[in-house]
């Protein structure tokens, strides 16, 4: 005897939730960009002086690390590279994540 299990899917609620999430993200980041623009316009000298304190080498290295880690984590089998990619976050590697189906 086989027992059928019906899985409930609510596509309308899923789409509504996703649109709500996108809308709130636009509100949050839109507000942050407006605040940044206002502060940068009102404090131009301070922003110019602060830009002189930044290191181009460290900024470039940080960007390369972030882009490489994002691209590598999109690969299907990233478990071998995971400890190396996360080592820069806190100075030590994180343990590999277990999947739900690994028992």
Z-matrix of the N, CA and C atoms (Angstrom, degrees):
N
C 1 1.439
C 2 1.535 1 107.48
N 3 1.309 2 116.48 1 129.75
C 4 1.461 3 119.69 2 179.29
C 5 1.525 4 109.50 3 -107.19
N 6 1.284 5 113.82 4 141.96
C 7 1.457 6 119.51 5 -179.49
C 8 1.528 7 108.38 6 -109.80
N 9 1.302 8 116.89 7 125.37
C 10 1.457 9 121.36 8 179.15
C 11 1.523 10 109.50 9 -91.10
N 12 1.298 11 114.53 10 134.13
C 13 1.451 12 119.99 11 177.97
C 14 1.525 13 107.72 12 -111.61
N 15 1.308 14 115.65 13 124.29
C 16 1.451 15 119.95 14 179.78
C 17 1.525 16 109.39 15 -91.25
N 18 1.307 17 115.65 16 126.09
C 19 1.466 18 121.16 17 178.33
C 20 1.513 19 108.09 18 -96.97
N 21 1.319 20 116.07 19 125.79
C 22 1.461 21 121.80 20 -179.08
C 23 1.521 22 110.44 21 -82.06
N 24 1.310 23 116.62 22 126.44
C 25 1.469 24 122.06 23 175.09
C 26 1.512 25 108.18 24 -124.86
N 27 1.307 26 115.06 25 132.45
C 28 1.452 27 120.18 26 177.08
C 29 1.526 28 107.86 27 -121.23
N 30 1.318 29 116.22 28 88.43
C 31 1.459 30 121.09 29 -175.58
C 32 1.525 31 112.30 30 -65.47
N 33 1.309 32 117.49 31 -35.87
C 34 1.466 33 120.32 32 179.79
C 35 1.524 34 110.83 33 -63.87
N 36 1.319 35 116.85 34 -44.30
C 37 1.467 36 120.32 35 178.84
C 38 1.525 37 110.79 36 -65.36
N 39 1.334 38 117.64 37 -37.67
C 40 1.461 39 120.50 38 178.52
C 41 1.521 40 111.10 39 -63.90
N 42 1.324 41 116.51 40 -45.35
C 43 1.471 42 119.85 41 179.34
C 44 1.522 43 111.30 42 -66.47
N 45 1.312 44 116.95 43 -41.23
C 46 1.466 45 120.46 44 178.90
C 47 1.519 46 110.50 45 -63.49
N 48 1.327 47 116.99 46 -42.76
C 49 1.460 48 120.54 47 178.24
C 50 1.513 49 112.60 48 -62.74
N 51 1.328 50 117.17 49 -39.49
C 52 1.460 51 120.38 50 179.07
C 53 1.520 52 111.20 51 -67.21
N 54 1.326 53 117.02 52 -42.35
C 55 1.460 54 119.71 53 178.06
C 56 1.532 55 111.03 54 -65.10
N 57 1.320 56 116.82 55 -37.91
C 58 1.461 57 120.38 56 177.43
C 59 1.528 58 110.63 57 -64.47
N 60 1.322 59 116.87 58 -43.00
C 61 1.458 60 121.23 59 177.04
C 62 1.529 61 110.69 60 -60.44
N 63 1.334 62 117.43 61 -47.22
C 64 1.469 63 120.21 62 179.60
C 65 1.526 64 111.67 63 -62.09
N 66 1.326 65 116.71 64 -39.77
C 67 1.465 66 120.59 65 179.30
C 68 1.530 67 111.40 66 -64.13
N 69 1.333 68 117.01 67 -43.73
C 70 1.467 69 119.07 68 179.86
C 71 1.525 70 111.31 69 -67.81
N 72 1.336 71 117.82 70 -34.36
C 73 1.464 72 120.48 71 175.99
C 74 1.529 73 110.64 72 -65.41
N 75 1.327 74 116.40 73 -40.21
C 76 1.471 75 119.34 74 177.89
C 77 1.522 76 110.44 75 -64.46
N 78 1.315 77 117.54 76 -39.89
C 79 1.460 78 120.24 77 177.73
C 80 1.525 79 111.32 78 -63.80
N 81 1.320 80 117.20 79 -45.84
C 82 1.453 81 121.44 80 -178.85
C 83 1.517 82 111.29 81 -62.92
N 84 1.325 83 117.39 82 -55.69
C 85 1.460 84 119.65 83 -175.88
C 86 1.523 85 112.11 84 -72.40
N 87 1.318 86 117.57 85 -31.11
C 88 1.463 87 119.66 86 173.92
C 89 1.519 88 110.72 87 -62.23
N 90 1.327 89 116.65 88 -43.39
C 91 1.466 90 120.38 89 176.86
C 92 1.514 91 112.37 90 -63.70
N 93 1.330 92 117.03 91 -40.47
C 94 1.468 93 119.85 92 178.05
C 95 1.527 94 111.39 93 -63.82
N 96 1.337 95 117.51 94 -40.81
C 97 1.463 96 119.77 95 178.27
C 98 1.521 97 111.68 96 -66.64
N 99 1.322 98 117.14 97 -36.63
C 100 1.474 99 119.97 98 177.02
C 101 1.526 100 110.12 99 -64.86
N 102 1.328 101 117.78 100 -45.88
C 103 1.469 102 121.07 101 178.87
C 104 1.520 103 110.59 102 -61.53
N 105 1.345 104 117.79 103 -43.85
C 106 1.462 105 121.52 104 178.21
C 107 1.527 106 110.74 105 -60.17
N 108 1.334 107 116.89 106 -44.41
C 109 1.468 108 120.75 107 -178.72
C 110 1.522 109 110.99 108 -64.15
N 111 1.318 110 117.25 109 -42.30
C 112 1.468 111 120.38 110 179.74
C 113 1.533 112 110.60 111 -64.46
N 114 1.338 113 116.54 112 -46.45
C 115 1.468 114 119.10 113 179.18
C 116 1.522 115 111.48 114 -63.66
N 117 1.321 116 117.16 115 -39.51
C 118 1.460 117 119.39 116 -179.87
C 119 1.529 118 110.93 117 -67.18
N 120 1.327 119 117.65 118 -36.99
C 121 1.464 120 121.07 119 178.75
C 122 1.531 121 111.14 120 -69.40
N 123 1.329 122 116.78 121 -40.16
C 124 1.466 123 120.43 122 -176.50
C 125 1.522 124 113.27 123 -80.45
N 126 1.332 125 118.91 124 -22.24
C 127 1.466 126 122.90 125 -177.54
C 128 1.530 127 111.01 126 -125.97
N 129 1.310 128 116.23 127 57.06
C 130 1.458 129 120.15 128 -174.51
C 131 1.531 130 112.31 129 -64.62
N 132 1.314 131 117.64 130 -38.91
C 133 1.465 132 120.86 131 -178.82
C 134 1.528 133 110.37 132 -65.69
N 135 1.313 134 117.14 133 -43.90
C 136 1.458 135 120.82 134 -179.63
C 137 1.529 136 111.02 135 -63.37
N 138 1.327 137 117.71 136 -40.49
C 139 1.460 138 120.35 137 177.97
C 140 1.518 139 111.01 138 -66.35
N 141 1.338 140 117.32 139 -37.82
C 142 1.466 141 120.40 140 178.37
C 143 1.525 142 110.63 141 -65.91
N 144 1.314 143 117.68 142 -42.68
C 145 1.466 144 121.10 143 178.61
C 146 1.536 145 111.28 144 -66.50
N 147 1.308 146 117.05 145 -39.80
C 148 1.467 147 120.70 146 -179.94
C 149 1.523 148 110.93 147 -67.38
N 150 1.331 149 118.34 148 -34.03
C 151 1.461 150 121.31 149 178.85
C 152 1.522 151 111.10 150 -64.18
N 153 1.319 152 117.29 151 -29.71
C 154 1.461 153 121.20 152 177.71
C 155 1.516 154 113.01 153 -70.75
N 156 1.325 155 117.58 154 -18.84
C 157 1.459 156 122.05 155 -179.65
C 158 1.530 157 112.96 156 -85.86
N 159 1.327 158 117.38 157 -11.94
C 160 1.460 159 120.79 158 -176.27
C 161 1.520 160 111.34 159 -80.17
N 162 1.321 161 115.69 160 148.80
C 163 1.457 162 122.19 161 177.89
C 164 1.525 163 109.00 162 -101.17
N 165 1.324 164 116.49 163 121.73
C 166 1.462 165 120.86 164 179.80
C 167 1.530 166 110.37 165 -67.16
N 168 1.324 167 117.32 166 -36.41
C 169 1.464 168 120.97 167 -178.96
C 170 1.529 169 110.63 168 -64.92
N 171 1.317 170 117.16 169 -47.13
C 172 1.471 171 120.41 170 -179.66
C 173 1.526 172 110.46 171 -66.75
N 174 1.320 173 117.91 172 -39.74
C 175 1.464 174 120.77 173 177.40
C 176 1.513 175 112.43 174 -63.69
N 177 1.335 176 116.79 175 -40.70
C 178 1.460 177 120.90 176 177.82
C 179 1.518 178 110.96 177 -66.62
N 180 1.325 179 117.19 178 -44.06
C 181 1.462 180 121.31 179 178.62
C 182 1.536 181 110.79 180 -61.73
N 183 1.318 182 116.86 181 -43.21
C 184 1.464 183 120.98 182 178.30
C 185 1.531 184 110.80 183 -61.24
N 186 1.321 185 117.62 184 -43.07
C 187 1.457 186 121.57 185 179.76
C 188 1.517 187 111.11 186 -64.16
N 189 1.334 188 117.05 187 -43.17
C 190 1.467 189 120.74 188 179.44
C 191 1.530 190 110.43 189 -63.11
N 192 1.326 191 117.27 190 -42.98
C 193 1.469 192 120.57 191 178.78
C 194 1.527 193 110.76 192 -61.93
N 195 1.319 194 117.61 193 -45.66
C 196 1.461 195 120.54 194 -179.17
C 197 1.527 196 112.15 195 -64.49
N 198 1.322 197 117.46 196 -44.20
C 199 1.457 198 120.20 197 -179.95
C 200 1.522 199 111.87 198 -67.19
N 201 1.333 200 116.58 199 -40.27
C 202 1.462 201 120.05 200 179.43
C 203 1.522 202 111.10 201 -66.13
N 204 1.325 203 117.16 202 -43.49
C 205 1.460 204 119.39 203 -179.36
C 206 1.522 205 111.19 204 -66.56
N 207 1.323 206 117.98 205 -38.82
C 208 1.462 207 120.10 206 178.09
C 209 1.517 208 111.26 207 -65.33
N 210 1.327 209 116.72 208 -42.66
C 211 1.469 210 120.15 209 -179.57
C 212 1.523 211 110.88 210 -68.20
N 213 1.322 212 117.14 211 -39.02
C 214 1.458 213 120.16 212 -177.14
C 215 1.529 214 111.46 213 -71.51
N 216 1.311 215 117.88 214 -36.68
C 217 1.464 216 120.13 215 -179.87
C 218 1.520 217 112.50 216 -69.30
N 219 1.327 218 117.56 217 -13.31
C 220 1.459 219 120.86 218 175.73
C 221 1.521 220 112.00 219 -81.84
N 222 1.333 221 117.62 220 -10.82
C 223 1.464 222 121.79 221 179.81
C 224 1.525 223 109.50 222 -71.46
N 225 1.353 224 117.73 223 148.62
C 226 1.463 225 120.45 224 -177.08
C 227 1.529 226 114.14 225 -62.29
N 228 1.338 227 118.81 226 -40.14
C 229 1.455 228 120.56 227 -177.74
C 230 1.519 229 109.24 228 -116.22
N 231 1.339 230 115.87 229 83.03
C 232 1.462 231 120.42 230 -175.74
C 233 1.523 232 112.46 231 -103.67
N 234 1.321 233 118.58 232 8.39
C 235 1.467 234 120.45 233 -175.75
C 236 1.525 235 112.51 234 -65.75
N 237 1.334 236 117.54 235 -32.36
C 238 1.465 237 120.06 236 -179.32
C 239 1.529 238 111.53 237 -70.35
N 240 1.338 239 117.38 238 -30.82
C 241 1.457 240 121.10 239 -176.50
C 242 1.519 241 113.13 240 -92.11
N 243 1.322 242 117.57 241 -12.54
C 244 1.465 243 120.84 242 -172.55
C 245 1.536 244 113.96 243 -57.33
N 246 1.341 245 120.31 244 -45.66
C 247 1.473 246 118.53 245 -179.60
C 248 1.526 247 113.17 246 -62.17
N 249 1.326 248 117.55 247 -33.49
C 250 1.459 249 120.26 248 -179.34
C 251 1.522 250 111.54 249 -72.93
N 252 1.323 251 117.22 250 -36.79
C 253 1.455 252 120.65 251 -177.83
C 254 1.516 253 112.54 252 -72.10
N 255 1.322 254 117.28 253 -33.65
C 256 1.457 255 119.66 254 -176.62
C 257 1.518 256 112.56 255 -89.63
N 258 1.336 257 118.13 256 -3.23
C 259 1.461 258 120.50 257 -176.60
C 260 1.521 259 112.06 258 -64.60
N 261 1.311 260 118.17 259 -29.06
C 262 1.456 261 120.89 260 -178.01
C 263 1.508 262 114.45 261 -77.65
N 264 1.315 263 118.40 262 -13.49
C 265 1.459 264 120.23 263 -176.21
C 266 1.522 265 112.24 264 -69.14
N 267 1.321 266 117.00 265 -52.21
C 268 1.462 267 120.48 266 -176.43
C 269 1.524 268 112.05 267 -128.25
N 270 1.317 269 117.40 268 11.60
C 271 1.446 270 119.91 269 -179.95
C 272 1.509 271 114.08 270 86.35
N 273 1.320 272 117.76 271 -0.19
C 274 1.462 273 120.15 272 178.38
C 275 1.523 274 108.82 273 -146.47
N 276 1.330 275 117.28 274 149.66
C 277 1.467 276 119.22 275 -178.34
C 278 1.519 277 111.82 276 -73.91
N 279 1.306 278 115.27 277 149.93
C 280 1.458 279 121.77 278 175.24
C 281 1.516 280 108.46 279 -90.42
N 282 1.333 281 118.67 280 152.66
C 283 1.465 282 119.27 281 175.55
C 284 1.521 283 110.19 282 -68.65
N 285 1.325 284 117.86 283 149.13
C 286 1.460 285 120.42 284 178.68
C 287 1.526 286 110.63 285 -60.97
N 288 1.323 287 116.17 286 144.68
C 289 1.455 288 120.54 287 179.42
C 290 1.520 289 109.97 288 -78.63
N 291 1.326 290 116.72 289 140.03
C 292 1.454 291 121.83 290 176.29
C 293 1.516 292 109.27 291 -90.86
N 294 1.303 293 116.06 292 141.27
C 295 1.457 294 119.16 293 175.97
C 296 1.530 295 108.58 294 -83.27
N 297 1.310 296 115.89 295 162.90
C 298 1.465 297 120.91 296 -176.90
C 299 1.516 298 112.24 297 -70.75
N 300 1.329 299 117.65 298 -26.34
C 301 1.448 300 119.31 299 -176.64
C 302 1.529 301 113.61 300 -92.06
N 303 1.317 302 118.87 301 5.24
C 304 1.464 303 120.74 302 -177.72
C 305 1.530 304 112.80 303 -82.91
N 306 1.299 305 117.57 304 -3.78
C 307 1.451 306 121.18 305 173.33
C 308 1.441 307 113.11 306 85.16
